Amino acid sequence: MQPLPLNQFPLPTRPLYLVRVPAGFPSPAEDSIERNLNLHDYVVRRPSSTFFVRVTGDSMAPGIADGDILVVDKSLTPLQHTVILAVVDGEFTVKRFTREAGRIVLQADNPRYAPIVISDPSRFLCWGVVTYVVHNPNE
């Protein structure tokens, strides 16, 4: 897997409106603009340790789908139940990080996939913590 460098995604700023959009009943639109928003400013907190990767597979569905782009920060330490990009036996995987009975367990969100129990720490490397998911809701 090749990380996508941040400079491949130059983004101009766009308006961020003050109004919060309800996902329930419609409400009148407002014309107030809070500020201009550059998505990098919003999703990249630490540029020197942040990269993008594209997901393949459905082990983290429905929240993370095949083709989604993950924003990953290598400087963060995984906490219980955070989503991470890990290397297990030399292969990349995206899973939810948990500790159970002193062992690391990588959980898929899709119940069709069994947990990965890390009994030998040399088999495991946390490559980074997923901080955001870029997802197309129409796919």
N, C-alpha and C positions, 0 to 999 in steps of 0.2 A: 504494500500500500504506500503510495507516494502522497505525503501531505501537500495540500494546495497552499502555496505561499499567499500571504495576505495581500501582496502587491498585485496579484492576479485579479483582485476584486476592487478596483477603484470605484468608489461610490460617491456620487454627488449628494449633497444634502437635499432633503425633501421636507416639506412642512409637517410638523407634528402638532395636531390640533388639540386644544385644551379639552374638548368634549370627550368623555369616555363613551364608547359605543356599547350599548347593552346587547347581549346575545339573546335576550328574551324578546320583549315587546318593543316595537319601533318607538323612537323618540325624535322630536324635531332636531334638525342639524343646527350646529352653531358655526359662526364664521370666525371664531377666535382661534388664532394660531399661537400656540405656546412658544415655539421656537423652531428653528430648522434642525433637522435630525439627520446625522450621518450614521448609517447602521453600524459602521465600524466603531464609532464612539459609543454606541449603545451595547454592542455584544462583545467587544474586545476590550477587556480591562487591562491586560498586560500584553502589549503587542510582541515583545521579545519572546514570550513563552506560549503564544497562542497560534494555533493553526487550524485549518479546516480539513475534514475528510468526508468522503461520500460513503453512505451506508449501502451495504448489499445484504440482502436476506431479510427475514421477518421475525427473528428471535426477540426483538424488542417491540414488536407491534402490539397494540395499535398506536402507542405514543410516538414511536420512532419507526418509520416505514422505509422500505427498500427505496433507495434513491435520495433520501433526505441528506442534507449536509449538516454535519455536526461541527460546532465550535468547541475546540478542545484546548484546555489550559494545562500545560505541563507543570506549572509551578504550584498547583493546588494539591493538597493531600486529600485522598478520598475519605469521606465520612460514611457512616452507616447508611446504606440505601441510596447513595449517590450513583449516578450512571458514569461509568468510566470506559476509556479505551484501554484495553489490556493486551498484553502479549502473553499467551499461554503456549508453552512448548513451541515457541518460535512463530506462532500464528496470531494475527490480530483478531480481537473479538470485542464487541460492545456489550457490556452486561452491567447489572446493578451490583455494586460492591456491598458485601455483608461480612461480618465476623460472627461466627458461631462456634462456641466451645473452643476458642483459641485458634480456629482455622479460618482461612479466607474462603468464602463461598461466593461464586459469581452466579447471580440469578438472572435468567431471562424473564422478560415481562410476559412473553407468550407462553402459556402453560404447556404447550406441546414440546417444549425444550426442557431437558433435565438440568438441574444446577451443576455447575462445575466446582468440585471441591478441590481446593489446592492443599494437598497434603505435604508437598515438597516445595518450599518457597523459591527454590532455584528454577522452578518451572514457570514462575509468574513475575511479571513486571507491569506496574501501573504506568502506562504511557501518558496518561493525562485524565483530567476530569472534564466531562462534557458539561459545558455551561449553557449552551443554547442549541436548539434544533431548528434548522430552516426547512420548513415543510410546505409543500404545495397541497392545499386542502382539496384540490380538484383532481388529484391523481389517485 
